[in-house]
């Protein structure tokens, strides 16, 4: 296949699972924030399973660019949260932050269960193009949700792991930790790309994301 055809098939296989994973992730943040007393995200239309409510223009553009090179990653708009409306801001922010990764793991388990049922019914016993595409949707959906969950658990702003850690720290330690928030994205980019150019550096993203994610994916896809 030529480059354009390969790009088309990458989009066909990657776009729906990634959009669903991001939508589940962000809608879960909005739902838990609302349940904990803050309706800001709900009033902003973020308590929705419509992907268009959550798409970030630049994050979507990055997805198309990286999909061309075979990766296909991007991000959605952050869910607005007003801590003044929460019943217990420090504790509630832990639950709001954790809800995104937990929802992706739960969604991956749901996809795995649905795939197991289809396999047991013999849906994929014979080859057909639509069956191949359907099976890839399920497999990619599991992988994307698990990787997204572990990636967001990295304790660096603006990822969810920073919200969880910030709520667990003492007030004094929390203030010190928040001081690195302005550098969080830069640190994250360095952790992702520097090991590729400097092979001697440890692959921290691999240890925190890829290796545990692969273990969970293998558990969810024994077939």
N, C-alpha and C positions, 0 to 999 in steps of 0.2 A: 504494500500500500504506500501511496505517496504521503508527504507530510501533512497535507490538508485533510486527507481521509483519516489518518491516524489521530489528528487533533479532534476531528469530528467525533470519532468513537470514544476518545478520552472524555470529551464533554458529555456524551450520551451516558457513559458509565459512571462518571464522577459527579456530575452536577446534581441529579436528584438525591443521592444519598447525602452529599455534603449539605445541600439546602435543608433537608429534613433534620439532619443532626444539629445544625446551627439553630433551626427553628425550635426544636425541642429544648435545646440548651437555654436559649434566651427566654422562651415562654415560661420555663420552669422558674427562672429567676423572678420574673414578673409575678407568677402565681404565689410563690412563697413570700415575696415582699408584701403582696396584698393580704395574705393570710396572717402576716405578722403586724398588720396595721397600717401599711403605707400603700395607698391606692395610686401613687404617682404614675407607675408604669401602666396600670390598668387604664387610667384616664388618657395616657399617651397612645393607647391602642396596641400595647405590647403584650397584652394577655391574649395572644392570638396564635393560631397555627398557620396563619398565612405568611409564607416566607417573605413577601414583599414588605411586611411590617418591620422586619428585622434586618433587611439587607443594608449594608454600608457600601456606598458607591465605590470608594477606593478599595475596600476589601474585596468587592466583587471583581474589580478590574485586576487586582493581584491574582485572584483565582484563575481568571482566563489566561493571564500571562504565564503563571506557573504550570497551568494545565498543558500549555504548549510544550513545556520541557518535561512533562510527565509526572509532576508532583501534585499540583492541584490543591493548594491551600489558600485560605483567605480568612476573613473574620466578619462578624456582624456588628451592628450598632450596640454599644453598651446599654444595658437597661438602667433607666434613671431610678435612683433610690433616694428618698429623703429621710435621713436618719432621725430627724426630729419627730417623725410620725411613728416610728417603731416603738413597740412597748418596752423593749430592752435592747437598745441599739447595738451594744457589743455582742451580746449573745445572738440576736436576730441576724446580724450581718454574717455570722458564721454559717447559719442555716441558709441564708440567701445565697452566699457564695458557694456553699457545698451543693446546693440544689442542681446547679448546672452539670457538673461532672457526674453526680449520682443519677441524674435523669438520662444522661448519655449511656451510662453502664446498664441501666434498666432497659433502655430502648434497644441496646445491643442484645441483651438477653431475650427480649421479646422477638426480635428479628431472628435470632438463632432458633427459638422455639418454633416459629412459623416455618423456617427452612426445614427443620427436622420433620415437621408434619408433612410438608410437600414431598420430601424425599421418601418418607415412609409410605406415602400414597402412590409412589412410583411416577410422579410427575416428570422427573428428569431421567427416567429409564431409557428413553429414546431421544436422540439428538434432534433438535429443531432450533432455528435461529432465535425465535422468541423465547424458548426455554433457556438458551444460553444467556441471553440478555437478562432475563428475569433472575436466573441464578447469580449472575454477576452483581445485580442490584443488591441482592441479599448479602453476598460475601463482602462487597465493598462497604455496604451499610454497617456491617458488624465492625469491620476494621476502622472505618472513619469515626464511629461513635466511641470506640474504646480508646483510640489514639487521642481524640479530642478531649476525652475525660482526663486522661493522665497528663496531657499537655497543660490543661488548665489548672491542674493541681500543683504546678511549679510555683513556689512561693515568691513570685516576683510580680510587682505591679506591671500591667493592669490585669493580670491573670487571677482566677478565682482563688488560687492557693494563697495569694497575698491577703485576701479578705479573711480567709480561715485563720491564717497565722496571726494576723493583726488582732483578731478577736480573742485569741488564746494568750497573747502576751500581756504582761502587766501594763498599766497606763504609761509608766515611764519608758519601758522598753518599746511600747507601741509608738510613742512619739519619735524615738530614735529610728525605728524601722520605717516610719512614714517618710523620713527624710530622703530615703533612696528612691522614692516613687518617681521622681523626675528622671532618674537614670534607668528605671526598670526596663523600658523597651530597648534601650541601647545595650544593656547587659544581656537581655534575651537574644538579640540579634548576634551578639558576640558569641554566646554559647552555641548558637545554631551553626554559624558559618566559620568561625575561626578554626575549629578542628579539621575542617576540610582543606584549609590552606596551610595549617601548621599541624602536621600529623602527630607530633609529639604531645600535643595537648590532650587531656582526658576528654572523652566524649560524654559530657555530663547529661546532655539531652538523651543520649542512648540509655544511660543508667536510670534516669528518672522517668523516661517516657517509653522509648522503643522496647526495651527489654521486658519491663513488667506488662506493657500492652500486648506484646507478642505472647506472653504466657497466658493472659486472659483470652486472647483471640484463639489460641490453640485449644483452650478449654471449651470455648463456645462453638468451635468448629471441628469436633472430633472426626467428622466424616470426611 
